[in-house]
Amino acid sequence: MEIIKDLGTVEVPTALHPRRRVVVLRRADGHYTYAEQYHFVSEDEGHVVAHGWATLPSTGVYATAAIAEQEARAAFPQWYGE
């Protein structure tokens, strides 16, 4: 899946991985969905060996990116003020 839009990064202090975001994704079939992601850093003996964003399972299938974004914002009002 391809990231179409990042709705913005937030800090969730109670989470194991506090840096979170929600992204709108284009699926292989041309429809859209959204998913939560968390930022991770893996270290070995003090050296970073991997870092990036891990994607949790996506939610919904929508005809347009705009609808997927609207649904994502509604699902995470505590993060995006909807």
Secondary structure, 3 states (H helix, E strand, C coil): CEEEEEEEEEECCCCCCCEEEEEEEECCCCCEEEEEEEEEEEEECCEEEEEEEEECCCEEEECCHHHHHHHHHHHCHHHHCC
